[in-house]
Amino acid sequence: MKLNTKVNILSTLLTTVIMIGSFTGIYFLYEELAYATEVEQLQERAYELSTTVSSLQSTDDINTILQAYLPTNGAIIVKDEKGIDLKHIQMTSKKIEFATSKDEYYSMKVIDGIPHIAMNFPLIWPTQQVVEANFIQPVPTITENLNRLKIILLLITLIALIPIYLASQLLIRLIVKPVQQLTATMERNIQQSSYEQIAVKKQSHDEIAMMTVTYNHLMAQLEVHHEKQQQFIGNASHELKTPLTVIESYANLLKRRGTENAEVTNEALAAIINETAMMKQMIEQMLALAKTSEVAKVKLSFIAFQPFIKDIAQSFQQAFHRTIIVDVPDAIIGTDEAKLKQLLFIFLDNARKYSDEEITIIGRVNELIEIQIQDKGKGIPKEDIPHLFERFYRVTKDRNRQTGGVGIGLSIAQEIAKQLKATIEVESVLDQGTTIKIQLPLNRGASSEN
């Protein structure tokens, strides 16, 4: 069963049940009030009769007085203490009589299809005897009014179903139509392998709009990840082609000439080992780049700026036997320690590869955290600086092979910088050196995970 059919059935059924319950309550309440009104009027008639009879000195005019207070088409039956009829006055030819309970205020009985109400009232008879008058009154108008009320309530119920149906259609339009649109868009995306999104009304902030916005964000992320996957596959296939070609070439050389020539054999094996190591490094860096590109939590913590930089410099000096000069103030900064350390290691490693002299790290803390990494290498041409952070970009063709890099490190650095909300600037002068300037937010707030 479709959702719009369910909404129609449930809304109509629920509203109909509520209306039937309400109208049933109205019907019985009206019936109760109608009988109570008639009983109250009958009681007033009985009270007036009691006052009149108690003032009489004899029973000569008693029939006339009883007829004067006789209910329309009803009866008055006067009985003594023993239950013997003293008077039985009625206007109809057919005798009307039914017993009333002493425990009840009034009694009701249907006679010949017409409801009758009866009540007992004490009288002081002209003989000073206490008697009981039984007043019986037909109330046909109550039945007629109740029948009219049934018809009116039934018509109201039937007429009310029209706006109920229209309201359910509006509800379907507001709820079901966006769901249908979302389903249709998802089916098109599956069939066409696309990432189509749905237009959202700017003024709408309900749950349907939020669902649409969430879906659009999902599609945007899937599209980005798909593009990164395609880019990763394309880059991998392109970059792995060269080392595989070299390995295949030297393998064929060994196959043709064998291993009798030691010089050729050593050259081929060395080339194969070098290219295999290059491939391994390339794959590891590509996987690291793919992992870095994922949405990752940034764990902010407060760290001492100067000891943090000095520890990095000391580790780097011990690993590569290079001189690192540190000029950093003593301050407390808030950042992701692990990610910042990884970012600095990438730039220090680049500075090590492309310069032979000392490397300088300068730090400043004001409104931002600023870290500069300076080397005295060959420098980078101005036209190459805008492309440095592109994947597999190389300033010169032979530079990659000589330094052992594969052109992915700076792409990883850029992804880390985005996660830290940092900016990177590159200043370089040929034959004088390069300065990498990193600026990060100070994050004075409490430690947290974003």
C-alpha positions as CSV (number, residue, x, y, z in Angstrom):
1,M,0.0,0.0,0.0
2,K,1.4,3.4,-1.0
3,L,2.1,6.1,1.5
4,N,-0.5,8.5,0.1
5,T,-3.2,5.8,0.3
6,K,-2.2,5.1,4.0
7,V,-2.4,8.8,4.8
8,N,-5.8,9.1,3.1
9,I,-7.2,6.1,4.9
10,L,-5.7,6.8,8.3
11,S,-6.6,10.5,8.4
12,T,-10.2,9.9,7.2
13,L,-10.6,6.9,9.6
14,L,-9.2,8.7,12.6
15,T,-11.2,11.9,12.0
16,T,-14.4,9.9,11.4
17,V,-13.9,7.9,14.7
18,I,-13.3,11.2,16.6
19,M,-16.5,12.8,15.0
20,I,-18.6,9.7,15.7
21,G,-17.4,9.6,19.3
22,S,-18.1,13.3,19.8
23,F,-21.5,13.2,18.1
24,T,-22.5,10.1,20.1
25,G,-21.7,12.1,23.3
26,I,-23.7,15.0,22.0
27,Y,-26.7,12.7,21.2
28,F,-26.8,11.1,24.7
29,L,-26.2,14.5,26.4
30,Y,-29.1,16.0,24.6
31,E,-31.3,13.1,25.4
32,E,-30.4,13.4,29.1
33,L,-31.1,17.1,29.1
34,A,-34.3,16.8,27.2
35,Y,-35.8,14.3,29.7
36,A,-34.5,16.3,32.6
37,T,-36.3,19.4,31.3
38,E,-39.5,17.5,30.9
39,V,-39.2,16.0,34.4
40,E,-38.5,19.5,35.8
41,Q,-41.7,20.9,34.2
42,L,-43.7,17.9,35.4
43,Q,-42.4,18.5,38.9
44,E,-43.5,22.1,38.8
45,R,-47.0,21.0,37.7
46,A,-47.1,18.6,40.6
47,Y,-46.0,21.2,43.1
48,E,-48.6,23.6,41.9
49,L,-51.3,20.9,42.2
50,S,-50.1,20.0,45.7
51,T,-50.5,23.6,46.8
52,T,-54.0,23.9,45.3
53,V,-55.3,20.6,46.7
54,S,-53.9,21.3,50.2
55,S,-56.0,24.4,50.3
56,L,-59.3,22.6,49.6
57,Q,-61.9,21.9,52.4
58,S,-63.7,19.2,50.5
59,T,-63.4,16.8,47.5
60,D,-66.4,18.3,45.6
61,D,-64.2,20.1,43.0
62,I,-61.3,17.7,43.1
63,N,-62.0,16.2,39.6
64,T,-62.0,19.7,38.0
65,I,-58.8,20.7,39.7
66,L,-57.1,17.4,38.7
67,Q,-58.1,17.9,35.1
68,A,-56.8,21.4,35.1
69,Y,-53.3,20.1,36.0
70,L,-53.5,17.0,33.8
71,P,-50.5,16.6,31.5
72,T,-51.3,16.6,27.8
73,N,-52.4,13.1,26.8
74,G,-51.2,12.0,30.2
75,A,-52.7,10.9,33.4
76,I,-52.9,11.6,37.2
77,I,-53.5,8.7,39.5
78,V,-54.1,9.4,43.2
79,K,-53.6,6.4,45.6
80,D,-54.0,6.2,49.3
81,E,-51.5,4.8,51.8
82,K,-52.7,1.2,51.0
83,G,-52.2,1.7,47.2
84,I,-56.0,1.9,46.4
85,D,-56.9,4.2,43.6
86,L,-58.8,7.3,44.8
87,K,-58.8,9.1,41.5
88,H,-57.7,8.1,38.0
89,I,-57.9,11.1,35.6
90,Q,-56.7,10.9,31.9
91,M,-57.7,12.4,28.6
92,T,-57.2,9.4,26.4
93,S,-59.6,6.4,26.1
94,K,-56.9,3.8,26.6
95,K,-55.9,3.5,30.3
96,I,-52.4,4.6,31.0
97,E,-50.6,3.2,34.0
98,F,-47.2,2.0,35.0
99,A,-45.6,1.6,38.3
100,T,-42.7,3.9,39.4
101,S,-39.9,2.9,41.7
102,K,-39.6,4.7,45.0
103,D,-35.8,4.8,44.7
104,E,-35.9,6.6,41.4
105,Y,-36.6,10.3,40.9
106,Y,-38.6,9.5,37.8
107,S,-39.3,6.5,35.6
108,M,-39.5,6.1,31.9
109,K,-41.5,3.6,29.8
110,V,-42.4,3.3,26.1
111,I,-46.1,2.8,25.5
112,D,-47.3,2.3,21.9
113,G,-44.0,3.6,20.6
114,I,-44.2,6.8,22.6
115,P,-41.9,7.4,25.6
116,H,-43.7,8.3,28.8
117,I,-42.2,9.7,32.0
118,A,-43.8,9.3,35.4
119,M,-43.1,10.6,38.9
120,N,-44.7,10.3,42.3
121,F,-45.6,13.4,44.4
122,P,-47.2,13.4,47.9
123,L,-50.4,15.4,48.4
124,I,-52.5,16.4,51.4
125,W,-56.0,15.3,50.5
126,P,-58.9,17.5,51.5
127,T,-59.7,14.9,54.2
128,Q,-56.2,15.7,55.6
129,Q,-55.0,12.3,54.5
130,V,-51.6,12.0,52.9
131,V,-51.9,10.4,49.5
132,E,-49.6,9.9,46.6
133,A,-50.2,11.4,43.1
134,N,-48.6,9.5,40.2
135,F,-48.1,11.9,37.2
136,I,-47.7,10.3,33.8
137,Q,-46.8,12.4,30.8
138,P,-46.0,11.3,27.2
139,V,-43.0,13.0,25.6
140,P,-43.2,12.3,21.8
141,T,-41.3,15.5,20.9
142,I,-38.1,14.1,22.5
143,T,-38.2,11.1,20.2
144,E,-38.9,13.4,17.2
145,N,-36.1,15.8,18.2
146,L,-33.6,12.9,18.8
147,N,-34.4,11.5,15.3
148,R,-33.8,14.9,13.8
149,L,-30.6,15.2,15.7
150,K,-29.4,11.8,14.4
151,I,-30.0,12.9,10.8
152,I,-28.3,16.3,11.4
153,L,-25.2,14.6,13.0
154,L,-25.1,12.1,10.2
155,L,-25.2,14.8,7.5
156,I,-22.5,16.8,9.3
157,T,-20.3,13.7,9.4
158,L,-20.8,13.1,5.7
159,I,-20.3,16.7,4.8
160,A,-17.2,17.0,7.0
161,L,-15.6,14.1,5.1
162,I,-15.1,16.5,2.1
163,P,-12.8,19.0,4.0
164,I,-11.2,16.0,5.7
165,Y,-10.3,14.5,2.3
166,L,-9.1,17.8,1.0
167,A,-6.9,18.3,4.1
168,S,-5.5,14.8,3.7
169,Q,-4.6,15.6,0.1
170,L,-2.8,18.8,1.3
171,L,-1.0,16.7,3.9
172,I,0.0,14.3,1.1
173,R,1.2,17.2,-1.0
174,L,3.3,18.5,1.9
175,I,4.8,15.1,3.0
176,V,4.4,12.5,0.4
177,K,5.3,14.5,-2.7
178,P,8.8,15.5,-1.4
179,V,9.4,11.8,-0.5
180,Q,8.3,10.8,-4.0
181,Q,10.6,13.4,-5.5
182,L,13.5,12.1,-3.3
183,T,12.8,8.5,-4.4
184,A,12.6,9.5,-8.1
185,T,15.9,11.4,-7.8
186,M,17.6,8.5,-6.1
187,E,16.4,6.1,-8.8
188,R,17.7,8.4,-11.5
189,N,21.1,8.6,-9.7
190,I,21.2,4.8,-9.5
191,Q,20.3,4.4,-13.2
192,Q,22.5,7.1,-14.5
193,S,25.4,6.8,-11.9
194,S,24.9,10.6,-11.2
195,Y,24.8,12.7,-8.1
196,E,21.7,14.8,-8.8
197,Q,20.5,17.0,-5.9
198,I,17.1,18.4,-5.0
199,A,16.2,22.1,-4.9
200,V,15.4,23.4,-1.4
201,K,13.1,26.3,-0.6
202,K,15.1,28.8,1.4
203,Q,12.2,29.9,3.6
204,S,11.4,26.3,4.6
205,H,13.0,24.9,7.8
206,D,10.7,21.9,8.5
207,E,11.7,18.2,8.8
208,I,11.1,17.6,5.1
209,A,13.5,20.5,4.2
210,M,16.1,19.2,6.6
211,M,15.8,15.7,5.1
212,T,16.3,17.2,1.6
213,V,19.3,19.3,2.8
214,T,20.8,16.1,4.4
215,Y,20.3,14.2,1.2
216,N,22.0,17.0,-0.8
217,H,24.9,17.0,1.6
218,L,25.2,13.2,1.2
219,M,25.2,13.5,-2.6
220,A,27.8,16.2,-2.5
221,Q,30.1,14.1,-0.3
222,L,29.6,11.0,-2.4
223,E,30.4,13.0,-5.5
224,V,33.6,14.4,-3.9
225,H,34.7,10.9,-2.8
226,H,33.9,9.5,-6.2
227,E,36.0,12.2,-7.9
228,K,38.8,11.6,-5.4
229,Q,38.6,7.9,-6.1
230,Q,38.7,8.4,-9.9
231,Q,41.6,10.9,-9.4
232,F,43.4,8.4,-7.2
233,I,43.0,5.6,-9.7
234,G,44.1,7.8,-12.6
235,N,47.1,9.1,-10.7
236,A,48.1,5.7,-9.5
237,S,47.8,4.1,-13.0
238,H,49.7,7.1,-14.5
239,E,52.5,7.2,-11.9
240,L,53.0,3.4,-11.6
241,K,53.3,3.1,-15.4
242,T,56.9,4.5,-15.4
243,P,58.5,2.2,-12.7
244,L,56.6,-0.8,-14.1
245,T,58.0,0.0,-17.6
246,V,61.5,0.2,-16.2
247,I,61.1,-3.1,-14.3
248,E,59.7,-4.8,-17.3
249,S,62.5,-3.4,-19.5
250,Y,65.2,-4.7,-17.2
251,A,63.5,-8.0,-16.7
252,N,63.4,-8.5,-20.5
253,L,67.0,-7.5,-20.7
254,L,67.9,-10.3,-18.1
255,K,65.7,-12.7,-20.0
256,R,67.5,-12.0,-23.3
257,R,71.1,-11.8,-22.0
258,G,70.8,-14.0,-19.0
259,T,73.0,-13.5,-15.9
260,E,76.3,-14.3,-17.4
261,N,77.3,-10.6,-17.6
262,A,77.7,-9.6,-14.0
263,E,77.7,-5.8,-14.8
264,V,74.4,-6.0,-16.7
265,T,72.9,-8.2,-14.1
266,N,73.8,-5.9,-11.2
267,E,72.6,-2.9,-13.2
268,A,69.3,-4.6,-13.9
269,L,68.8,-5.8,-10.3
270,A,69.7,-2.4,-8.9
271,A,67.2,-0.7,-11.2
272,I,64.5,-3.2,-10.4
273,I,65.1,-2.8,-6.6
274,N,65.2,1.0,-6.9
275,E,62.0,1.2,-8.9
276,T,60.3,-1.3,-6.6
277,A,61.2,0.9,-3.6
278,M,59.9,3.9,-5.5
279,M,56.6,2.1,-6.2
280,K,56.3,1.1,-2.5
281,Q,56.9,4.7,-1.4
282,M,54.5,6.0,-4.0
283,I,51.7,3.6,-3.0
284,E,52.2,4.4,0.7
285,Q,52.0,8.1,0.1
286,M,49.0,7.8,-2.1
287,L,47.2,5.8,0.6
288,A,48.2,8.3,3.2
289,L,46.8,11.1,0.9
290,A,43.6,9.2,0.5
291,K,43.3,8.7,4.2
292,T,44.2,12.3,5.0
293,S,41.5,13.5,2.5
294,E,38.8,11.8,4.6
295,V,36.8,13.8,7.1
296,A,38.8,13.4,10.3
297,K,38.3,14.7,13.8
298,V,40.6,17.5,15.0
299,K,41.6,16.9,18.6
300,L,42.4,20.3,20.1
301,S,44.7,20.5,23.1
302,F,46.9,23.0,24.8
303,I,50.6,22.5,24.3
304,A,53.8,24.5,25.1
305,F,54.9,26.0,21.8
306,Q,58.6,26.2,22.3
307,P,59.2,22.7,23.7
308,F,57.0,21.3,21.0
309,I,59.0,22.8,18.1
310,K,62.3,22.0,19.8
311,D,61.3,18.3,20.1
312,I,60.5,18.2,16.4
313,A,63.8,19.8,15.5
314,Q,65.8,17.5,17.8
315,S,64.1,14.4,16.3
316,F,64.8,15.6,12.8
317,Q,68.5,16.4,13.5
318,Q,69.0,12.9,15.0
319,A,67.4,11.2,12.0
320,F,69.0,13.1,9.2
321,H,72.1,14.7,10.8
322,R,71.0,18.2,9.7
323,T,71.3,21.5,11.7
324,I,68.0,23.0,12.7
325,I,67.9,26.5,14.1
326,V,64.9,27.2,16.3
327,D,63.6,30.7,17.1
328,V,60.2,30.2,18.9
329,P,58.7,32.1,21.8
330,D,57.6,30.5,25.1
331,A,53.8,30.4,24.8
332,I,50.8,28.1,25.2
333,I,48.9,27.3,22.0
334,G,45.7,25.3,21.2
335,T,45.9,22.9,18.2
336,D,46.0,19.3,17.2
337,E,49.5,18.3,18.2
338,A,49.7,15.1,16.0
339,K,48.5,16.8,12.8
340,L,50.7,19.9,13.3
341,K,53.7,17.7,13.9
342,Q,53.0,15.7,10.7
343,L,52.5,19.0,8.7
344,L,55.9,20.4,10.0
345,F,57.7,17.1,9.2
346,I,56.6,17.2,5.6
347,F,57.9,20.8,5.1
348,L,61.2,20.0,7.0
349,D,61.7,16.9,4.9
350,N,61.2,19.0,1.7
351,A,63.7,21.6,3.0
352,R,66.2,18.8,3.7
353,K,65.9,17.3,0.2
354,Y,66.4,20.5,-1.7
355,S,69.1,22.3,0.5
356,D,72.4,21.3,2.0
357,E,72.8,24.1,4.6
358,E,71.0,24.6,8.0
359,I,67.2,24.9,8.2
360,T,65.6,27.6,10.4
361,I,62.2,27.4,12.2
362,I,60.8,30.7,13.3
363,G,57.6,30.9,15.4
364,R,55.4,33.9,16.4
365,V,52.2,34.0,18.5
366,N,49.9,37.0,18.2
367,E,46.3,36.9,17.0
368,L,47.4,33.8,15.0
369,I,50.1,31.2,15.3
370,E,52.7,31.7,12.7
371,I,55.5,29.2,11.8
372,Q,58.1,29.8,9.2
373,I,60.4,27.1,7.8
374,Q,63.4,28.6,5.9
375,D,66.0,26.8,3.8
376,K,68.9,28.0,1.7
377,G,68.4,25.7,-1.3
378,K,68.1,26.4,-5.0
379,G,64.7,28.0,-4.7
380,I,61.6,27.5,-6.8
381,P,60.6,29.4,-10.0
382,K,57.7,31.8,-9.5
383,E,55.6,30.1,-12.2
384,D,55.9,26.8,-10.4
385,I,54.8,28.0,-6.9
386,P,51.0,28.0,-7.7
387,H,51.2,24.3,-8.7
388,L,53.3,23.0,-5.8
389,F,50.3,21.5,-4.0
390,E,49.0,19.6,-7.0
391,R,49.3,15.9,-6.8
392,F,52.4,14.5,-8.6
393,Y,53.5,18.0,-9.7
394,R,57.3,18.2,-10.2
395,V,59.3,21.5,-10.6
396,T,61.7,19.6,-12.9
397,K,61.5,16.2,-14.4
398,D,64.6,14.8,-12.9
399,R,64.2,16.4,-9.5
400,N,61.8,13.7,-8.3
401,R,64.2,10.9,-9.1
402,Q,67.2,12.6,-7.5
403,T,65.5,13.4,-4.2
404,G,63.4,10.3,-3.9
405,G,60.0,12.0,-3.8
406,V,56.9,11.1,-5.7
407,G,55.2,14.5,-5.7
408,I,52.4,13.8,-3.1
409,G,53.9,15.1,0.1
410,L,52.7,18.7,-0.4
411,S,49.2,17.5,-1.3
412,I,49.1,15.7,2.0
413,A,50.3,18.9,3.7
414,Q,47.5,20.9,2.1
415,E,44.9,18.4,3.3
416,I,46.2,18.6,6.9
417,A,46.3,22.4,6.7
418,K,42.6,22.4,5.7
419,Q,41.8,20.2,8.7
420,L,43.7,22.6,11.0
421,K,42.1,25.7,9.3
422,A,45.6,26.8,8.5
423,T,46.9,28.8,5.5
424,I,50.2,28.1,3.7
425,E,52.2,30.7,1.9
426,V,55.3,30.0,-0.2
427,E,58.1,32.6,-0.8
428,S,61.1,31.5,-2.8
429,V,64.1,33.2,-4.5
430,L,66.2,31.2,-7.0
431,D,69.6,30.3,-5.7
432,Q,68.8,31.9,-2.3
433,G,66.2,29.5,-0.7
434,T,62.5,29.0,0.1
435,T,60.3,30.1,3.1
436,I,57.2,28.2,4.0
437,K,54.8,30.3,6.1
438,I,52.1,28.5,8.1
439,Q,49.4,30.5,9.9
440,L,46.9,28.7,12.3
441,P,44.1,30.0,14.6
442,L,45.2,30.4,18.2
443,N,42.2,28.5,19.6
444,R,42.0,30.1,23.0
445,G,38.9,28.1,23.9
446,A,38.7,24.8,25.8
447,S,40.0,21.6,24.5
448,S,37.5,19.8,22.2
449,E,37.1,17.4,19.3
450,N,35.7,18.8,16.0
